Amino acid sequence: MTLEITGRSAADIAASVRALIERGALSPGDPLPPVRNLADDLGVNRNTAVAAYRQLTQAGMVVTRGRGGTRVAGRSPVAQEGFAADSVLRDVATGNPDPDLIPDPSRALTGMAGRPVLYGEPVIDPDLERWADAWMRADLAPSDLRLTITSGAADAVERLLAQALVRDDAVALEDPCFLTSIHTVRVGGYRPVPVPVDDEGMTVEGLRAALDQGVRAVVCTPRAQNPTGASLSERRAEQLRELLRAHPYVLVIEDDHFSMLSRRPFRSLIGPDHRRWALVRSVSKFLGPDMCLAVTASDPDTAERLAMRLTPGTTWVSHLLQRLTLALVTDPSVVSAIGEAGAHYAARNDAFAARLTGLGLPAAAGDGLNLWIALPVPARDVSEHLMRRGWLARAGDEFALGDASASRRLRLTVHDLGEADADRLATDIVGAVRAAGGRLIPTGME
């Protein structure tokens, strides 16, 4: 039975199924015909049916459950960063910066006003452009670059992909991956290709395999990778640059989200002769999530296409916000406070990792706002036991594209816990591991 599914091409078949879902002829949980049956009924090649189901899966319309077949997806919300709504539990899964460490903009606000900005004027405030140009050039090998201002890093990545790709193009993503990157690629209708991440960042073999699959873009976090906290080593960055030399027109997007807070040096995948590239730096981690501004440095062609999507009067970034950003990042006291905040995050994460290690659960802190904790049992089991103890933690499989090991990881945000709460959480995690059947390493044997 084809359920009135029609079409000869993958796109037409996918559109037919989408129409059935939109009309209510198919409901969440309803099964779709097996690929072989659908191909036979429509008189098309089996690969055409596979491609149609893949398009629907990437669009979030259907889910594949192995032997359970392909079914219409439910309308469950996509996992997002931030506080859990309506929870009475202590949330240690937020991924948020500490509000007490976000600089107060009050003094800067009083002195930033100037003449009104009118239609037709430059999209980038000239003073911010001069500061940002020096900020970006300090870490980039290509000398010919252009700057663009967007409403945050996610906005920049979405626009960069949209100006370079078409639906079903393949994009290399780190695995495990930042939730917003997963969402952006899937909503855009692109095909995510997972690249494993280890302690030195994106792996060489993983990127080689992705390039062999024909990816048109690579999205990489060079330091403070979310969720793992990994940062590129110099050795790994050099290996990846060498690999990319044979693929100069693959768009490489580096999301340096932690930038001014990072305790690690910046190391880039972008070689001096790479033709399609962009480095994105948001201010949201150190100036606050409500400061929706990111600086993007890119090659001239990419910058021109990106600028066409930021026409003044429609989607440009407010010059008031640009001036406020400039006032803050050029204030020595604010810059000093940002450095202190970065040191605080690192110290609190190191201290919590040491707590867990001392209790028999070896842990190490990377860079960034979060900890990526390895467990001897499934993280979902541990998180359920933690809920009974009053904590809301995030299981690692939410961040995974294909990495099975992520199912035994917790991502924790602990930098705002006081000493007593940190001790209690560490003890409760160890207790939850034991309750889930996990074995710990006796102190002194790790």
C-alpha positions as CSV (number, residue, x, y, z in Angstrom):
1,M,0.0,0.0,0.0
2,T,1.4,3.4,-1.0
3,L,-1.0,5.6,1.0
4,E,-1.5,7.7,-2.1
5,I,2.2,8.5,-2.3
6,T,3.1,9.6,-5.7
7,G,6.2,10.7,-7.6
8,R,9.1,9.5,-9.8
9,S,11.9,11.5,-8.3
10,A,13.1,11.7,-4.7
11,A,11.9,15.3,-4.4
12,D,8.5,14.5,-5.7
13,I,8.0,11.5,-3.5
14,A,9.1,13.5,-0.4
15,A,6.7,16.3,-1.4
16,S,3.9,13.8,-1.7
17,V,4.5,12.4,1.8
18,R,4.8,15.9,3.2
19,A,1.5,16.8,1.7
20,L,-0.2,13.7,3.3
21,I,1.3,14.8,6.7
22,E,0.1,18.4,6.3
23,R,-3.4,17.3,5.3
24,G,-3.6,15.0,8.3
25,A,-3.8,11.8,6.2
26,L,-0.7,10.7,8.1
27,S,-0.4,11.3,11.8
28,P,2.6,11.2,14.2
29,G,3.6,7.6,14.7
30,D,2.0,6.3,11.5
31,P,4.3,3.9,9.6
32,L,5.4,4.5,6.0
33,P,5.9,1.7,3.5
34,P,9.2,-0.1,3.6
35,V,11.6,1.3,1.0
36,R,11.5,-1.8,-1.2
37,N,7.7,-1.9,-1.2
38,L,7.5,1.9,-2.0
39,A,10.0,1.6,-4.8
40,D,8.1,-1.4,-6.3
41,D,4.7,0.3,-6.1
42,L,6.0,3.5,-7.7
43,G,8.1,1.8,-10.3
44,V,11.3,3.6,-9.2
45,N,14.8,2.6,-8.2
46,R,15.2,1.6,-4.6
47,N,17.8,4.4,-4.2
48,T,15.2,6.9,-5.2
49,A,13.0,5.8,-2.4
50,V,15.9,5.9,0.1
51,A,16.8,9.4,-1.0
52,A,13.1,10.5,-0.5
53,Y,13.0,9.1,3.0
54,R,16.4,10.7,3.8
55,Q,15.0,14.2,2.7
56,L,12.0,13.7,5.0
57,T,14.3,12.6,7.9
58,Q,16.5,15.6,7.5
59,A,13.5,17.9,7.5
60,G,12.3,16.3,10.7
61,M,9.1,14.9,9.1
62,V,9.9,11.2,9.7
63,V,12.1,9.1,11.9
64,T,13.8,5.8,11.1
65,R,13.7,3.1,13.8
66,G,15.7,0.3,12.3
67,R,13.5,-2.8,12.4
68,G,10.7,-0.6,13.5
69,G,10.6,1.0,10.1
70,T,10.1,4.6,9.1
71,R,7.3,6.5,10.9
72,V,5.9,10.0,10.9
73,A,7.7,12.1,13.5
74,G,6.0,13.4,16.5
75,R,5.9,17.1,17.3
76,S,8.3,17.0,20.2
77,P,10.4,20.1,20.8
78,V,14.0,20.3,19.5
79,A,16.6,20.2,22.3
80,Q,17.9,23.7,22.9
81,E,20.4,25.4,25.2
82,G,19.2,27.3,28.2
83,F,17.1,26.8,31.4
84,A,14.5,24.1,31.5
85,A,11.0,25.7,31.6
86,D,8.8,25.0,34.6
87,S,11.2,22.7,36.5
88,V,11.5,22.6,40.3
89,L,14.8,20.9,40.0
90,R,18.2,22.6,40.3
91,D,19.2,23.0,36.7
92,V,22.9,22.0,36.0
93,A,22.3,21.6,32.3
94,T,21.8,25.2,31.1
95,G,25.1,26.0,29.2
96,N,24.6,29.6,30.4
97,P,27.3,32.1,31.5
98,D,27.1,33.3,35.1
99,P,24.9,36.5,35.1
100,D,27.1,37.9,37.9
101,L,30.1,37.8,35.5
102,I,28.4,39.6,32.6
103,P,29.7,43.2,32.5
104,D,27.2,45.9,33.5
105,P,26.5,48.1,30.4
106,S,25.0,51.0,32.3
107,R,28.0,53.3,32.2
108,A,28.7,52.5,28.5
109,L,25.0,53.2,27.6
110,T,25.2,56.8,28.8
111,G,28.0,57.7,26.5
112,M,27.3,55.7,23.4
113,A,24.6,57.8,21.7
114,G,25.5,59.8,18.7
115,R,23.9,61.1,15.6
116,P,21.1,59.0,14.1
117,V,22.1,56.4,11.5
118,L,20.0,56.5,8.3
119,Y,19.2,54.2,5.4
120,G,22.0,53.8,3.0
121,E,24.8,54.2,5.5
122,P,27.5,51.4,6.0
123,V,26.1,48.3,7.7
124,I,29.1,48.1,10.0
125,D,29.8,50.9,12.3
126,P,33.2,52.3,11.2
127,D,34.7,52.4,14.7
128,L,33.6,48.8,15.5
129,E,35.0,47.7,12.1
130,R,38.4,49.0,12.9
131,W,38.5,47.3,16.2
132,A,37.1,44.0,14.8
133,D,39.5,44.0,11.9
134,A,42.5,44.0,14.2
135,W,40.8,41.4,16.5
136,M,40.3,38.9,13.6
137,R,43.5,39.5,11.7
138,A,45.6,38.6,14.7
139,D,44.5,34.9,14.3
140,L,44.0,34.4,10.6
141,A,46.4,33.2,7.9
142,P,44.6,34.7,4.9
143,S,45.4,38.4,4.5
144,D,42.5,39.2,2.2
145,L,39.5,39.3,4.4
146,R,36.2,41.2,4.8
147,L,34.1,41.7,7.8
148,T,30.3,41.2,8.3
149,I,28.2,41.8,11.4
150,T,25.3,39.5,12.2
151,S,22.8,38.9,15.0
152,G,24.9,36.3,16.7
153,A,26.9,33.3,15.8
154,A,23.9,31.0,14.9
155,D,22.6,33.7,12.6
156,A,26.0,33.9,10.9
157,V,26.3,30.1,10.4
158,E,22.8,29.9,9.0
159,R,23.4,32.7,6.5
160,L,26.8,31.3,5.6
161,L,25.4,27.9,4.8
162,A,22.4,29.3,2.9
163,Q,24.6,31.5,0.6
164,A,26.8,28.5,-0.3
165,L,24.6,25.4,-0.3
166,V,21.4,23.9,-1.7
167,R,19.0,21.4,-0.1
168,D,20.6,18.0,0.5
169,D,24.2,19.2,0.3
170,A,26.4,17.5,2.8
171,V,27.8,19.4,5.8
172,A,30.5,18.1,8.1
173,L,29.6,18.6,11.8
174,E,31.5,17.7,14.9
175,D,30.2,14.6,16.7
176,P,29.1,15.2,19.4
177,C,27.9,18.6,18.3
178,F,26.5,21.9,19.5
179,L,22.7,21.7,19.6
180,T,22.2,24.8,17.6
181,S,24.4,23.6,14.8
182,I,22.5,20.3,14.5
183,H,19.2,22.3,14.4
184,T,20.5,24.7,11.8
185,V,21.7,22.0,9.4
186,R,18.5,20.0,9.7
187,V,16.1,22.9,9.3
188,G,18.1,24.0,6.3
189,G,17.5,20.6,4.7
190,Y,21.3,19.9,4.5
191,R,22.7,16.4,5.1
192,P,24.8,16.3,8.3
193,V,28.0,14.1,8.1
194,P,29.4,13.4,11.6
195,V,33.1,13.9,12.2
196,P,34.3,12.4,15.6
197,V,36.0,14.7,18.1
198,D,38.7,13.6,20.6
199,D,40.7,15.6,23.1
200,E,42.6,17.4,20.3
201,G,39.5,18.4,18.4
202,M,38.0,17.2,15.1
203,T,39.8,14.0,14.0
204,V,41.8,13.8,10.8
205,E,40.3,10.5,9.7
206,G,36.9,11.7,10.5
207,L,37.3,14.8,8.3
208,R,38.9,12.8,5.5
209,A,35.9,10.4,5.5
210,A,33.5,13.4,5.4
211,L,35.4,15.0,2.5
212,D,35.3,11.7,0.6
213,Q,31.6,11.8,1.0
214,G,31.5,15.1,-0.8
215,V,30.7,17.6,2.0
216,R,30.4,21.1,0.7
217,A,31.0,22.8,4.1
218,V,32.7,22.1,7.4
219,V,31.5,23.6,10.7
220,C,34.2,23.4,13.4
221,T,34.7,24.8,16.9
222,P,38.5,25.4,17.2
223,R,38.5,25.7,21.0
224,A,36.0,25.2,23.9
225,Q,34.0,22.8,21.7
226,N,30.5,22.3,23.0
227,P,29.8,19.9,24.6
228,T,33.2,18.2,25.0
229,G,35.4,21.2,25.9
230,A,38.1,20.1,23.4
231,S,40.4,22.5,21.7
232,L,42.5,22.0,18.6
233,S,46.2,21.2,19.3
234,E,48.7,22.7,17.0
235,R,49.6,19.3,15.6
236,R,46.0,18.5,14.9
237,A,45.3,21.9,13.3
238,E,48.3,21.5,11.0
239,Q,47.1,18.0,10.0
240,L,43.6,19.3,9.2
241,R,44.9,22.3,7.2
242,E,47.1,19.9,5.2
243,L,44.1,17.7,4.5
244,L,42.0,20.7,3.4
245,R,44.6,21.9,1.0
246,A,43.2,19.5,-1.6
247,H,39.7,21.0,-1.0
248,P,40.1,24.8,-1.2
249,Y,36.5,25.4,-2.2
250,V,34.9,23.6,0.6
251,L,33.5,26.3,2.9
252,V,35.2,26.1,6.3
253,I,33.3,27.8,9.1
254,E,35.0,28.3,12.4
255,D,32.8,29.1,15.4
256,D,35.1,30.6,18.0
257,H,32.2,31.2,20.4
258,F,34.3,31.3,23.6
259,S,37.0,33.7,22.2
260,M,37.8,36.3,24.8
261,L,37.0,33.9,27.7
262,S,39.1,31.0,26.5
263,R,42.1,29.7,28.3
264,R,43.5,28.0,25.2
265,P,45.3,29.5,22.2
266,F,43.4,29.9,19.0
267,R,44.4,27.4,16.3
268,S,42.8,27.5,12.9
269,L,41.8,25.0,10.2
270,I,42.0,27.8,7.6
271,G,45.2,27.8,5.6
272,P,46.6,30.9,3.9
273,D,45.4,29.7,0.5
274,H,42.0,28.4,1.3
275,R,39.4,30.0,-0.9
276,R,36.1,29.6,1.0
277,W,36.2,30.3,4.7
278,A,34.7,32.2,7.6
279,L,35.7,32.8,11.2
280,V,32.7,33.7,13.5
281,R,33.1,35.3,16.9
282,S,30.1,36.1,19.0
283,V,30.1,38.4,22.0
284,S,27.3,36.5,23.8
285,K,29.4,34.4,26.1
286,F,31.3,37.3,27.6
287,L,28.9,40.3,27.2
288,G,25.7,38.3,27.6
289,P,23.2,36.3,25.5
290,D,21.1,39.4,24.9
291,M,24.0,41.1,23.1
292,C,23.0,39.5,19.8
293,L,26.0,40.4,17.8
294,A,28.8,38.4,16.1
295,V,31.7,39.4,13.9
296,T,32.4,37.3,10.8
297,A,35.7,37.5,8.9
298,S,35.6,35.7,5.6
299,D,37.0,35.6,2.1
300,P,35.8,38.5,-0.2
301,D,33.4,36.3,-2.2
302,T,31.7,34.8,0.8
303,A,31.5,38.3,2.5
304,E,29.8,39.7,-0.6
305,R,27.2,37.0,-0.6
306,L,26.7,37.3,3.1
307,A,26.3,41.0,2.9
308,M,23.5,40.7,0.3
309,R,21.5,39.0,3.0
310,L,22.0,41.9,5.4
311,T,20.5,44.7,3.4
312,P,20.2,48.0,5.5
313,G,16.7,48.6,6.7
314,T,15.7,44.9,6.9
315,T,18.2,42.6,8.7
316,W,21.1,44.8,9.6
317,V,22.4,44.8,13.1
318,S,21.5,48.0,15.1
319,H,24.3,50.5,15.2
320,L,23.3,51.2,18.9
321,L,24.2,47.6,19.7
322,Q,27.4,47.9,17.7
323,R,28.4,51.0,19.5
324,L,27.6,49.5,22.9
325,T,29.7,46.4,22.0
326,L,32.6,48.6,21.0
327,A,32.3,50.7,24.2
328,L,32.5,47.6,26.3
329,V,35.3,45.7,24.6
330,T,37.5,48.8,24.5
331,D,37.0,49.5,28.2
332,P,40.1,48.3,30.1
333,S,38.0,47.5,33.2
334,V,35.6,45.4,31.2
335,V,38.4,43.5,29.4
336,S,40.0,42.8,32.7
337,A,36.7,41.5,34.1
338,I,36.2,39.2,31.0
339,G,39.7,37.7,31.7
340,E,38.7,37.2,35.3
341,A,35.5,35.5,34.3
342,G,37.3,33.1,32.0
343,A,39.7,32.2,34.8
344,H,36.7,31.7,37.1
345,Y,35.0,29.3,34.7
346,A,38.2,27.3,34.3
347,A,38.9,27.1,38.0
348,R,35.3,26.0,39.0
349,N,35.3,23.3,36.3
350,D,38.7,22.1,37.4
351,A,37.6,22.0,41.0
352,F,34.5,20.0,40.2
353,A,36.4,17.5,38.0
354,A,38.8,17.0,40.9
355,R,35.8,16.4,43.3
356,L,34.5,13.6,41.0
357,T,37.9,12.1,40.5
358,G,38.4,12.0,44.3
359,L,35.1,10.2,44.7
360,G,36.1,7.5,42.2
361,L,34.7,8.9,39.0
362,P,37.7,10.1,36.9
363,A,36.9,13.4,35.2
364,A,38.9,16.2,33.5
365,A,37.9,19.7,32.5
366,G,38.3,21.0,29.0
367,D,37.8,24.6,28.0
368,G,34.4,26.4,28.0
369,L,31.4,26.7,30.3
370,N,30.6,23.0,30.7
371,L,32.0,19.7,31.8
372,W,31.7,16.5,29.7
373,I,31.7,13.7,32.2
374,A,32.3,10.0,31.2
375,L,30.2,7.5,33.0
376,P,30.4,3.7,33.4
377,V,26.7,3.3,32.8
378,P,24.1,5.0,30.5
379,A,23.7,8.7,31.2
380,R,19.9,8.5,30.9
381,D,19.9,6.1,33.9
382,V,22.1,8.4,35.9
383,S,20.1,11.6,35.0
384,E,16.9,9.8,36.2
385,H,18.5,9.0,39.6
386,L,19.8,12.6,39.8
387,M,16.2,13.9,39.3
388,R,15.2,12.0,42.3
389,R,17.9,13.8,44.2
390,G,16.7,17.3,43.0
391,W,19.1,17.8,40.0
392,L,18.4,18.3,36.3
393,A,21.3,17.2,34.2
394,R,21.7,16.7,30.4
395,A,22.5,13.3,28.9
396,G,25.1,13.3,26.2
397,D,23.1,11.6,23.5
398,E,21.2,14.8,22.9
399,F,24.4,16.1,21.3
400,A,25.3,13.0,19.2
401,L,24.9,12.6,15.5
402,G,26.2,9.0,15.6
403,D,28.7,8.8,18.5
404,A,27.5,5.9,20.6
405,S,29.9,6.8,23.4
406,A,27.9,10.1,24.0
407,S,25.2,8.0,25.6
408,R,27.5,7.5,28.5
409,R,28.3,11.1,29.0
410,L,26.7,13.9,31.1
411,R,27.1,17.6,30.1
412,L,27.1,19.7,33.3
413,T,27.2,23.5,33.9
414,V,28.5,23.8,37.4
415,H,30.5,27.1,37.5
416,D,27.8,29.0,39.5
417,L,27.5,26.4,42.3
418,G,28.8,27.3,45.7
419,E,31.1,25.0,47.6
420,A,28.4,23.2,49.5
421,D,26.2,22.6,46.4
422,A,29.2,21.5,44.4
423,D,30.0,18.9,47.1
424,R,26.4,17.7,47.2
425,L,26.1,17.4,43.4
426,A,29.4,15.5,43.1
427,T,28.2,13.1,45.9
428,D,24.8,12.7,44.2
429,I,26.4,11.9,40.8
430,V,28.5,9.2,42.3
431,G,25.4,7.9,44.2
432,A,23.4,7.9,41.0
433,V,26.2,6.0,39.2
434,R,26.1,3.3,41.9
435,A,22.3,3.2,41.8
436,A,22.4,2.6,38.1
437,G,24.8,-0.3,38.6
438,G,28.1,1.4,37.8
439,R,31.4,0.6,39.4
440,L,33.7,3.4,40.6
441,I,37.5,3.5,40.8
442,P,38.8,3.5,44.4
443,T,40.7,6.6,45.4
444,G,44.4,6.4,44.6
445,M,43.9,3.9,41.8
446,E,42.8,6.2,39.0
